[in-house]
Amino acid sequence: MMAREAWTDERLDDLNKRVDDGFTEMRQEFRAIRAETKAEFQAIRGETNQHFAETNEVIAALHRLTVQMFASMTLGFLGIIVTILARG
């Protein structure tokens, strides 16, 4: 037969305190992890926004280049047509 332990009020209070302390420590760890995760996501969000801003600048530059090339080609074709019509 196994010996039976007596759980006095003091031992139960001690166990209760240890359990409460364990949960308090766990909550503190979860808060720390939450804060760290939030900071990391904010950093990633900042990097992503910066990347999109750079991408938008590149797209705008390509758009300007496309418009300039189209305008140059149109003027060139008009010049050729005018030259052909002028020579008659």
HUNOR-V865662 format. One record per pair of residues at least 12 apart in sequence whose C-alpha atoms are under 6 Angstrom apart, sorted by the first residue. I is the first residue (numbers start at 0). J is the second residue. If there is no record, write none. Layout:
i = <I I>
j = <J J>
This chain:
none
